[in-house]
């Protein structure tokens, strides 16, 4: 279920807002659709408070608080009288740098037939009622604090107290006195370009290798060994077929061989001349003779009954 979320920002203290919201008997003063409240429990604040809510049209419903957070807000739900399968409402107060925010959050799940169309109409009515009620709640909270002259400042804007070091560095400035920062005087050398430093003597280079690497080790006499060579492989004679004189003869230079086939140029027999075609013998199909005189048993019986004449 999608919740309905309505909020309002007030320049009041959270304690002033909680003093009005926590008093359930004052609901008719700011809840637009509330005409009367009658408590059904002995307690007036805290979780488990139950009361009868009478709307402007005379419809009654029973509401009960399910959670209570002192100076922060409370949660409630409808027990009876509303077409809700389940419901949960939250009224919460939050202190911000811009002021006090009062948030009204309501979630419900409608029951019965045609819940989709009924939900659209009911949701619009609840949104308008909650928005108008928060506006009336803001006017009521401001009306209760008319006698207070001092302006409220949110505690979220307050900084921590200075520690010992900050208090030791603190110096109160008198009127007309400003903090002067001492800077060194400007001289001509400040703007004069400076030449890069040049070394007169080359710096001594540190040895790149240690001393023990400069000593040349003595040569070690090793027995001369004959190089190992791979044995030569015997070359096998490659048999090349000899071409016949007829095939080796080049075509006559006087004739144009572009219009001749390969078989005519080299004097080779054509495949069509050497291929033997096998004769295919066709046998005449012998028709299968069927004796039409043979009749079935069904035909014989029907002939006896109907006395058919044979054509």
ZADRENGU-602118 format. One record per residue (C-alpha): y, z, x; residue number from 1; residue in three letters. Coordinates in Angstrom, 1 decimal, always signed. Example, Ala and Ser with C-alpha at 12.3 -4.5 7.8 and 13.67 -1.06 7.14 Angstrom:
# residues 2
{Y:-4.5	Z:+7.8	X:+12.3	i:1	aa:ala} $
{Y:-1.1	Z:+7.1	X:+13.7	i:2	aa:ser} $
END
This chain:
# residues 311
{Y:+0.0	Z:+0.0	X:+0.0	i:1	aa:unk} $
{Y:+3.4	Z:-1.0	X:+1.4	i:2	aa:unk} $
{Y:+5.8	Z:+1.9	X:+1.5	i:3	aa:unk} $
{Y:+9.4	Z:+2.0	X:+0.1	i:4	aa:unk} $
{Y:+11.8	Z:+3.2	X:+2.8	i:5	aa:unk} $
{Y:+15.4	Z:+4.2	X:+2.0	i:6	aa:unk} $
{Y:+17.8	Z:+5.9	X:+4.4	i:7	aa:unk} $
{Y:+21.4	Z:+7.1	X:+4.5	i:8	aa:unk} $
{Y:+23.6	Z:+8.2	X:+7.4	i:9	aa:unk} $
{Y:+25.9	Z:+11.2	X:+6.9	i:10	aa:unk} $
{Y:+28.4	Z:+12.9	X:+9.2	i:11	aa:unk} $
{Y:+27.2	Z:+16.4	X:+8.3	i:12	aa:unk} $
{Y:+25.1	Z:+19.0	X:+9.9	i:13	aa:unk} $
{Y:+21.4	Z:+19.0	X:+9.4	i:14	aa:unk} $
{Y:+21.6	Z:+22.6	X:+8.1	i:15	aa:unk} $
{Y:+24.0	Z:+21.5	X:+5.3	i:16	aa:unk} $
{Y:+21.6	Z:+18.7	X:+4.3	i:17	aa:unk} $
{Y:+18.6	Z:+20.9	X:+4.3	i:18	aa:unk} $
{Y:+20.3	Z:+23.5	X:+2.2	i:19	aa:unk} $
{Y:+20.6	Z:+21.0	X:-0.7	i:20	aa:unk} $
{Y:+17.3	Z:+19.2	X:-0.3	i:21	aa:unk} $
{Y:+15.1	Z:+22.4	X:+0.0	i:22	aa:unk} $
{Y:+16.4	Z:+23.7	X:-3.3	i:23	aa:unk} $
{Y:+14.2	Z:+21.9	X:-5.8	i:24	aa:unk} $
{Y:+16.0	Z:+23.4	X:-8.8	i:25	aa:unk} $
{Y:+19.0	Z:+21.2	X:-7.8	i:26	aa:unk} $
{Y:+17.1	Z:+17.9	X:-8.1	i:27	aa:unk} $
{Y:+18.8	Z:+17.0	X:-11.4	i:28	aa:unk} $
{Y:+22.2	Z:+17.1	X:-9.5	i:29	aa:unk} $
{Y:+21.3	Z:+14.2	X:-7.2	i:30	aa:unk} $
{Y:+18.0	Z:+12.6	X:-8.4	i:31	aa:unk} $
{Y:+19.3	Z:+9.8	X:-10.7	i:32	aa:unk} $
{Y:+16.2	Z:+9.7	X:-13.0	i:33	aa:unk} $
{Y:+15.7	Z:+13.5	X:-13.2	i:34	aa:unk} $
{Y:+16.9	Z:+15.3	X:-16.3	i:35	aa:unk} $
{Y:+15.2	Z:+18.7	X:-16.0	i:36	aa:unk} $
{Y:+12.9	Z:+20.6	X:-13.6	i:37	aa:unk} $
{Y:+10.6	Z:+23.4	X:-14.8	i:38	aa:unk} $
{Y:+8.6	Z:+25.3	X:-12.2	i:39	aa:unk} $
{Y:+4.8	Z:+25.7	X:-12.8	i:40	aa:unk} $
{Y:+4.2	Z:+28.0	X:-9.8	i:41	aa:unk} $
{Y:+5.5	Z:+31.3	X:-8.7	i:42	aa:unk} $
{Y:+6.8	Z:+30.1	X:-5.4	i:43	aa:unk} $
{Y:+10.0	Z:+28.0	X:-5.0	i:44	aa:unk} $
{Y:+9.7	Z:+26.8	X:-1.4	i:45	aa:unk} $
{Y:+6.8	Z:+25.9	X:+0.8	i:46	aa:unk} $
{Y:+3.6	Z:+23.9	X:+0.3	i:47	aa:unk} $
{Y:+2.0	Z:+24.2	X:-3.1	i:48	aa:unk} $
{Y:+5.2	Z:+24.3	X:-5.2	i:49	aa:unk} $
{Y:+4.4	Z:+22.6	X:-8.5	i:50	aa:unk} $
{Y:+7.0	Z:+21.6	X:-11.1	i:51	aa:unk} $
{Y:+7.4	Z:+19.6	X:-14.3	i:52	aa:unk} $
{Y:+9.7	Z:+16.6	X:-13.8	i:53	aa:unk} $
{Y:+11.4	Z:+15.3	X:-17.0	i:54	aa:unk} $
{Y:+12.9	Z:+11.9	X:-16.7	i:55	aa:unk} $
{Y:+16.0	Z:+10.6	X:-18.6	i:56	aa:unk} $
{Y:+13.8	Z:+8.8	X:-21.1	i:57	aa:unk} $
{Y:+11.9	Z:+12.0	X:-21.9	i:58	aa:unk} $
{Y:+8.7	Z:+11.1	X:-20.0	i:59	aa:unk} $
{Y:+7.2	Z:+14.1	X:-18.1	i:60	aa:unk} $
{Y:+5.2	Z:+14.2	X:-14.9	i:61	aa:unk} $
{Y:+3.9	Z:+16.9	X:-12.6	i:62	aa:unk} $
{Y:+4.8	Z:+16.9	X:-8.9	i:63	aa:unk} $
{Y:+3.5	Z:+19.2	X:-6.2	i:64	aa:unk} $
{Y:+4.5	Z:+19.6	X:-2.5	i:65	aa:unk} $
{Y:+1.7	Z:+19.0	X:-0.1	i:66	aa:unk} $
{Y:+3.6	Z:+19.8	X:+3.2	i:67	aa:unk} $
{Y:+6.7	Z:+21.8	X:+4.1	i:68	aa:unk} $
{Y:+8.6	Z:+21.5	X:+7.4	i:69	aa:unk} $
{Y:+11.4	Z:+24.0	X:+7.6	i:70	aa:unk} $
{Y:+14.8	Z:+22.4	X:+8.3	i:71	aa:unk} $
{Y:+13.1	Z:+19.0	X:+8.7	i:72	aa:unk} $
{Y:+11.7	Z:+18.0	X:+5.3	i:73	aa:unk} $
{Y:+8.8	Z:+18.1	X:+2.9	i:74	aa:unk} $
{Y:+6.1	Z:+15.9	X:+1.4	i:75	aa:unk} $
{Y:+5.1	Z:+15.6	X:-2.3	i:76	aa:unk} $
{Y:+2.7	Z:+13.8	X:-4.6	i:77	aa:unk} $
{Y:+2.4	Z:+13.1	X:-8.3	i:78	aa:unk} $
{Y:-0.4	Z:+15.1	X:-10.0	i:79	aa:unk} $
{Y:-0.1	Z:+13.7	X:-13.5	i:80	aa:unk} $
{Y:+2.1	Z:+11.6	X:-15.8	i:81	aa:unk} $
{Y:+2.5	Z:+8.5	X:-13.6	i:82	aa:unk} $
{Y:+0.3	Z:+5.4	X:-13.4	i:83	aa:unk} $
{Y:-0.6	Z:+6.1	X:-9.8	i:84	aa:unk} $
{Y:-4.1	Z:+6.2	X:-8.4	i:85	aa:unk} $
{Y:-2.6	Z:+7.9	X:-5.3	i:86	aa:unk} $
{Y:+1.0	Z:+8.6	X:-4.2	i:87	aa:unk} $
{Y:+2.8	Z:+10.3	X:-1.3	i:88	aa:unk} $
{Y:+6.6	Z:+10.9	X:-1.0	i:89	aa:unk} $
{Y:+8.4	Z:+12.1	X:+2.2	i:90	aa:unk} $
{Y:+11.9	Z:+13.5	X:+2.5	i:91	aa:unk} $
{Y:+12.9	Z:+14.0	X:+6.1	i:92	aa:unk} $
{Y:+16.1	Z:+15.0	X:+7.9	i:93	aa:unk} $
{Y:+16.8	Z:+13.6	X:+11.4	i:94	aa:unk} $
{Y:+19.6	Z:+14.5	X:+13.8	i:95	aa:unk} $
{Y:+20.9	Z:+11.4	X:+15.7	i:96	aa:unk} $
{Y:+24.0	Z:+10.8	X:+18.0	i:97	aa:unk} $
{Y:+25.7	Z:+8.9	X:+15.1	i:98	aa:unk} $
{Y:+25.1	Z:+11.7	X:+12.6	i:99	aa:unk} $
{Y:+22.4	Z:+13.0	X:+10.3	i:100	aa:unk} $
{Y:+19.9	Z:+10.5	X:+8.8	i:101	aa:unk} $
{Y:+18.1	Z:+11.4	X:+5.5	i:102	aa:unk} $
{Y:+15.0	Z:+9.3	X:+5.0	i:103	aa:unk} $
{Y:+13.1	Z:+8.9	X:+1.8	i:104	aa:unk} $
{Y:+9.7	Z:+7.3	X:+2.1	i:105	aa:unk} $
{Y:+7.4	Z:+6.7	X:-0.9	i:106	aa:unk} $
{Y:+3.9	Z:+5.2	X:-0.9	i:107	aa:unk} $
{Y:+1.8	Z:+4.6	X:-4.0	i:108	aa:unk} $
{Y:-1.2	Z:+2.7	X:-5.4	i:109	aa:unk} $
{Y:-1.0	Z:+1.7	X:-9.0	i:110	aa:unk} $
{Y:-4.0	Z:+1.8	X:-11.3	i:111	aa:unk} $
{Y:-5.0	Z:+0.0	X:-14.5	i:112	aa:unk} $
{Y:-5.1	Z:-3.7	X:-15.6	i:113	aa:unk} $
{Y:-2.4	Z:-6.2	X:-14.6	i:114	aa:unk} $
{Y:-1.5	Z:-4.0	X:-11.6	i:115	aa:unk} $
{Y:+0.1	Z:-6.9	X:-9.7	i:116	aa:unk} $
{Y:+2.8	Z:-7.7	X:-12.4	i:117	aa:unk} $
{Y:+3.3	Z:-4.0	X:-13.2	i:118	aa:unk} $
{Y:+3.7	Z:-3.2	X:-9.5	i:119	aa:unk} $
{Y:+6.5	Z:-5.8	X:-9.1	i:120	aa:unk} $
{Y:+8.5	Z:-4.3	X:-12.0	i:121	aa:unk} $
{Y:+7.9	Z:-0.7	X:-11.0	i:122	aa:unk} $
{Y:+8.7	Z:-1.2	X:-7.3	i:123	aa:unk} $
{Y:+12.1	Z:-2.7	X:-8.1	i:124	aa:unk} $
{Y:+12.9	Z:+0.3	X:-10.3	i:125	aa:unk} $
{Y:+11.8	Z:+2.8	X:-7.7	i:126	aa:unk} $
{Y:+13.9	Z:+1.1	X:-5.0	i:127	aa:unk} $
{Y:+17.0	Z:+1.2	X:-7.1	i:128	aa:unk} $
{Y:+16.4	Z:+4.8	X:-8.1	i:129	aa:unk} $
{Y:+15.8	Z:+6.0	X:-4.5	i:130	aa:unk} $
{Y:+18.9	Z:+4.2	X:-3.1	i:131	aa:unk} $
{Y:+21.2	Z:+5.5	X:-5.8	i:132	aa:unk} $
{Y:+19.8	Z:+9.0	X:-5.5	i:133	aa:unk} $
{Y:+20.5	Z:+9.1	X:-1.8	i:134	aa:unk} $
{Y:+24.1	Z:+8.1	X:-2.4	i:135	aa:unk} $
{Y:+24.5	Z:+10.9	X:-4.9	i:136	aa:unk} $
{Y:+22.8	Z:+13.3	X:-2.4	i:137	aa:unk} $
{Y:+25.4	Z:+12.4	X:+0.2	i:138	aa:unk} $
{Y:+28.3	Z:+13.1	X:-2.1	i:139	aa:unk} $
{Y:+26.8	Z:+16.4	X:-3.1	i:140	aa:unk} $
{Y:+26.3	Z:+17.5	X:+0.5	i:141	aa:unk} $
{Y:+29.8	Z:+16.6	X:+1.5	i:142	aa:unk} $
{Y:+31.2	Z:+18.4	X:-1.6	i:143	aa:unk} $
{Y:+29.5	Z:+21.7	X:-0.5	i:144	aa:unk} $
{Y:+31.2	Z:+21.7	X:+2.9	i:145	aa:unk} $
{Y:+34.8	Z:+21.0	X:+1.8	i:146	aa:unk} $
{Y:+36.0	Z:+24.4	X:+3.0	i:147	aa:unk} $
{Y:+34.9	Z:+23.7	X:+6.6	i:148	aa:unk} $
{Y:+37.8	Z:+22.4	X:+8.7	i:149	aa:unk} $
{Y:+36.0	Z:+21.8	X:+12.0	i:150	aa:unk} $
{Y:+34.5	Z:+18.4	X:+12.5	i:151	aa:unk} $
{Y:+30.7	Z:+18.2	X:+13.1	i:152	aa:unk} $
{Y:+29.5	Z:+16.9	X:+16.4	i:153	aa:unk} $
{Y:+25.8	Z:+16.0	X:+16.8	i:154	aa:unk} $
{Y:+23.8	Z:+18.0	X:+19.2	i:155	aa:unk} $
{Y:+22.3	Z:+14.8	X:+20.5	i:156	aa:unk} $
{Y:+25.6	Z:+14.1	X:+22.3	i:157	aa:unk} $
{Y:+25.7	Z:+17.4	X:+24.1	i:158	aa:unk} $
{Y:+24.8	Z:+17.5	X:+27.8	i:159	aa:unk} $
{Y:+23.1	Z:+20.2	X:+29.8	i:160	aa:unk} $
{Y:+25.1	Z:+22.9	X:+31.4	i:161	aa:unk} $
{Y:+26.1	Z:+22.3	X:+35.0	i:162	aa:unk} $
{Y:+24.0	Z:+24.0	X:+37.7	i:163	aa:unk} $
{Y:+25.3	Z:+26.1	X:+40.6	i:164	aa:unk} $
{Y:+26.1	Z:+23.2	X:+42.9	i:165	aa:unk} $
{Y:+28.1	Z:+21.4	X:+40.2	i:166	aa:unk} $
{Y:+30.1	Z:+24.5	X:+39.4	i:167	aa:unk} $
{Y:+30.8	Z:+25.1	X:+43.1	i:168	aa:unk} $
{Y:+32.2	Z:+21.5	X:+43.5	i:169	aa:unk} $
{Y:+34.3	Z:+21.8	X:+40.4	i:170	aa:unk} $
{Y:+38.0	Z:+21.9	X:+40.8	i:171	aa:unk} $
{Y:+40.4	Z:+22.1	X:+37.9	i:172	aa:unk} $
{Y:+43.3	Z:+19.6	X:+38.1	i:173	aa:unk} $
{Y:+46.7	Z:+20.6	X:+36.9	i:174	aa:unk} $
{Y:+48.9	Z:+18.3	X:+34.8	i:175	aa:unk} $
{Y:+50.3	Z:+15.4	X:+36.8	i:176	aa:unk} $
{Y:+47.9	Z:+15.9	X:+39.7	i:177	aa:unk} $
{Y:+45.4	Z:+13.2	X:+40.5	i:178	aa:unk} $
{Y:+42.5	Z:+13.1	X:+42.8	i:179	aa:unk} $
{Y:+43.5	Z:+11.5	X:+46.1	i:180	aa:unk} $
{Y:+40.8	Z:+9.9	X:+48.3	i:181	aa:unk} $
{Y:+41.7	Z:+10.1	X:+52.0	i:182	aa:unk} $
{Y:+41.2	Z:+6.7	X:+53.8	i:183	aa:unk} $
{Y:+41.8	Z:+5.8	X:+57.5	i:184	aa:unk} $
{Y:+44.9	Z:+3.9	X:+58.4	i:185	aa:unk} $
{Y:+44.7	Z:+0.1	X:+58.7	i:186	aa:unk} $
{Y:+45.2	Z:-1.2	X:+62.3	i:187	aa:unk} $
{Y:+45.5	Z:-4.7	X:+63.7	i:188	aa:unk} $
{Y:+42.0	Z:-4.5	X:+65.2	i:189	aa:unk} $
{Y:+40.5	Z:-4.4	X:+61.7	i:190	aa:unk} $
{Y:+41.4	Z:-8.0	X:+61.1	i:191	aa:unk} $
{Y:+40.8	Z:-9.4	X:+64.6	i:192	aa:unk} $
{Y:+37.6	Z:-11.4	X:+65.0	i:193	aa:unk} $
{Y:+35.1	Z:-10.0	X:+67.4	i:194	aa:unk} $
{Y:+33.3	Z:-12.1	X:+69.9	i:195	aa:unk} $
{Y:+29.5	Z:-11.8	X:+70.1	i:196	aa:unk} $
{Y:+28.2	Z:-9.6	X:+72.9	i:197	aa:unk} $
{Y:+26.8	Z:-11.5	X:+76.0	i:198	aa:unk} $
{Y:+24.5	Z:-10.0	X:+78.5	i:199	aa:unk} $
{Y:+25.4	Z:-10.6	X:+82.1	i:200	aa:unk} $
{Y:+21.9	Z:-10.0	X:+83.5	i:201	aa:unk} $
{Y:+18.7	Z:-11.0	X:+81.9	i:202	aa:unk} $
{Y:+16.7	Z:-8.2	X:+80.6	i:203	aa:unk} $
{Y:+13.6	Z:-7.3	X:+82.4	i:204	aa:unk} $
{Y:+10.6	Z:-8.7	X:+80.7	i:205	aa:unk} $
{Y:+7.8	Z:-6.3	X:+80.1	i:206	aa:unk} $
{Y:+4.4	Z:-7.4	X:+81.3	i:207	aa:unk} $
{Y:+2.6	Z:-9.2	X:+78.6	i:208	aa:unk} $
{Y:-0.9	Z:-8.3	X:+80.0	i:209	aa:unk} $
{Y:-2.2	Z:-5.1	X:+81.6	i:210	aa:unk} $
{Y:-3.1	Z:-5.0	X:+85.4	i:211	aa:unk} $
{Y:-6.8	Z:-5.0	X:+85.0	i:212	aa:unk} $
{Y:-6.7	Z:-8.4	X:+83.4	i:213	aa:unk} $
{Y:-4.9	Z:-10.0	X:+86.4	i:214	aa:unk} $
{Y:-7.9	Z:-9.2	X:+88.7	i:215	aa:unk} $
{Y:-10.2	Z:-12.3	X:+89.0	i:216	aa:unk} $
{Y:-13.8	Z:-11.3	X:+88.7	i:217	aa:unk} $
{Y:-16.3	Z:-12.5	X:+91.4	i:218	aa:unk} $
{Y:-18.3	Z:-15.6	X:+90.7	i:219	aa:unk} $
{Y:-21.9	Z:-14.9	X:+89.8	i:220	aa:unk} $
{Y:-24.5	Z:-17.2	X:+91.5	i:221	aa:unk} $
{Y:-26.8	Z:-18.6	X:+88.9	i:222	aa:unk} $
{Y:-29.8	Z:-20.8	X:+89.5	i:223	aa:unk} $
{Y:-29.1	Z:-24.4	X:+88.8	i:224	aa:unk} $
{Y:-31.0	Z:-25.7	X:+85.8	i:225	aa:unk} $
{Y:-31.7	Z:-29.2	X:+85.0	i:226	aa:unk} $
{Y:-30.1	Z:-30.5	X:+81.9	i:227	aa:unk} $
{Y:-32.4	Z:-31.0	X:+79.1	i:228	aa:unk} $
{Y:-32.3	Z:-34.5	X:+77.8	i:229	aa:unk} $
{Y:-34.0	Z:-35.8	X:+74.7	i:230	aa:unk} $
{Y:-36.8	Z:-38.3	X:+75.2	i:231	aa:unk} $
{Y:-36.1	Z:-41.8	X:+74.4	i:232	aa:unk} $
{Y:-37.6	Z:-43.1	X:+71.3	i:233	aa:unk} $
{Y:-39.6	Z:-46.3	X:+71.4	i:234	aa:unk} $
{Y:-37.9	Z:-49.0	X:+69.6	i:235	aa:unk} $
{Y:-40.0	Z:-50.6	X:+67.1	i:236	aa:unk} $
{Y:-39.9	Z:-54.4	X:+66.8	i:237	aa:unk} $
{Y:-38.5	Z:-55.4	X:+63.5	i:238	aa:unk} $
{Y:-40.4	Z:-58.3	X:+61.9	i:239	aa:unk} $
{Y:-38.0	Z:-60.9	X:+60.7	i:240	aa:unk} $
{Y:-39.5	Z:-63.6	X:+58.5	i:241	aa:unk} $
{Y:-39.2	Z:-67.1	X:+59.7	i:242	aa:unk} $
{Y:-37.5	Z:-69.6	X:+57.5	i:243	aa:unk} $
{Y:-39.3	Z:-72.9	X:+56.8	i:244	aa:unk} $
{Y:-37.8	Z:-76.1	X:+58.0	i:245	aa:unk} $
{Y:-37.2	Z:-77.3	X:+54.5	i:246	aa:unk} $
{Y:-35.2	Z:-74.2	X:+53.6	i:247	aa:unk} $
{Y:-33.4	Z:-74.1	X:+57.0	i:248	aa:unk} $
{Y:-32.1	Z:-77.6	X:+56.6	i:249	aa:unk} $
{Y:-28.5	Z:-77.6	X:+55.7	i:250	aa:unk} $
{Y:-27.3	Z:-79.8	X:+52.8	i:251	aa:unk} $
{Y:-25.9	Z:-83.2	X:+53.6	i:252	aa:unk} $
{Y:-22.3	Z:-83.2	X:+54.5	i:253	aa:unk} $
{Y:-21.6	Z:-86.3	X:+52.6	i:254	aa:unk} $
{Y:-22.7	Z:-84.9	X:+49.2	i:255	aa:unk} $
{Y:-20.8	Z:-82.4	X:+47.2	i:256	aa:unk} $
{Y:-23.1	Z:-79.4	X:+46.7	i:257	aa:unk} $
{Y:-20.7	Z:-77.6	X:+44.3	i:258	aa:unk} $
{Y:-22.3	Z:-79.4	X:+41.4	i:259	aa:unk} $
{Y:-25.9	Z:-78.7	X:+42.5	i:260	aa:unk} $
{Y:-28.0	Z:-75.8	X:+41.7	i:261	aa:unk} $
{Y:-29.5	Z:-73.5	X:+44.4	i:262	aa:unk} $
{Y:-32.9	Z:-74.9	X:+43.8	i:263	aa:unk} $
{Y:-31.7	Z:-78.5	X:+44.5	i:264	aa:unk} $
{Y:-29.8	Z:-77.5	X:+47.6	i:265	aa:unk} $
{Y:-32.7	Z:-75.6	X:+49.2	i:266	aa:unk} $
{Y:-35.5	Z:-77.7	X:+47.7	i:267	aa:unk} $
{Y:-37.1	Z:-74.9	X:+45.7	i:268	aa:unk} $
{Y:-39.1	Z:-75.3	X:+42.6	i:269	aa:unk} $
{Y:-37.4	Z:-74.3	X:+39.4	i:270	aa:unk} $
{Y:-38.9	Z:-71.5	X:+37.3	i:271	aa:unk} $
{Y:-39.0	Z:-73.8	X:+34.3	i:272	aa:unk} $
{Y:-41.3	Z:-76.2	X:+36.1	i:273	aa:unk} $
{Y:-43.7	Z:-73.5	X:+37.4	i:274	aa:unk} $
{Y:-43.9	Z:-71.4	X:+34.3	i:275	aa:unk} $
{Y:-46.9	Z:-72.2	X:+32.1	i:276	aa:unk} $
{Y:-46.4	Z:-72.0	X:+28.4	i:277	aa:unk} $
{Y:-49.3	Z:-70.8	X:+26.4	i:278	aa:unk} $
{Y:-50.1	Z:-72.7	X:+23.2	i:279	aa:unk} $
{Y:-49.8	Z:-70.7	X:+20.1	i:280	aa:unk} $
{Y:-52.4	Z:-71.5	X:+17.4	i:281	aa:unk} $
{Y:-51.5	Z:-70.9	X:+13.8	i:282	aa:unk} $
{Y:-54.2	Z:-70.2	X:+11.3	i:283	aa:unk} $
{Y:-53.8	Z:-71.1	X:+7.7	i:284	aa:unk} $
{Y:-53.8	Z:-68.1	X:+5.4	i:285	aa:unk} $
{Y:-56.8	Z:-68.0	X:+3.0	i:286	aa:unk} $
{Y:-55.7	Z:-66.9	X:-0.5	i:287	aa:unk} $
{Y:-57.6	Z:-64.0	X:-1.9	i:288	aa:unk} $
{Y:-59.3	Z:-65.1	X:-5.1	i:289	aa:unk} $
{Y:-59.5	Z:-62.6	X:-7.9	i:290	aa:unk} $
{Y:-61.9	Z:-63.0	X:-10.7	i:291	aa:unk} $
{Y:-59.8	Z:-62.7	X:-13.8	i:292	aa:unk} $
{Y:-62.9	Z:-62.4	X:-15.9	i:293	aa:unk} $
{Y:-63.4	Z:-58.8	X:-14.7	i:294	aa:unk} $
{Y:-61.8	Z:-56.5	X:-17.2	i:295	aa:unk} $
{Y:-61.6	Z:-52.8	X:-17.3	i:296	aa:unk} $
{Y:-63.3	Z:-50.5	X:-19.7	i:297	aa:unk} $
{Y:-60.1	Z:-49.8	X:-21.4	i:298	aa:unk} $
{Y:-59.6	Z:-53.5	X:-22.1	i:299	aa:unk} $
{Y:-63.1	Z:-53.8	X:-23.5	i:300	aa:unk} $
{Y:-62.8	Z:-50.9	X:-25.9	i:301	aa:unk} $
{Y:-59.4	Z:-52.1	X:-27.1	i:302	aa:unk} $
{Y:-60.8	Z:-55.5	X:-27.7	i:303	aa:unk} $
{Y:-63.5	Z:-54.2	X:-29.9	i:304	aa:unk} $
{Y:-61.1	Z:-52.1	X:-31.9	i:305	aa:unk} $
{Y:-58.2	Z:-54.6	X:-32.4	i:306	aa:unk} $
{Y:-60.4	Z:-57.7	X:-32.2	i:307	aa:unk} $
{Y:-58.2	Z:-59.5	X:-29.8	i:308	aa:unk} $
{Y:-58.8	Z:-63.2	X:-29.4	i:309	aa:unk} $
{Y:-59.2	Z:-64.5	X:-25.9	i:310	aa:unk} $
{Y:-56.9	Z:-67.3	X:-25.1	i:311	aa:unk} $
END
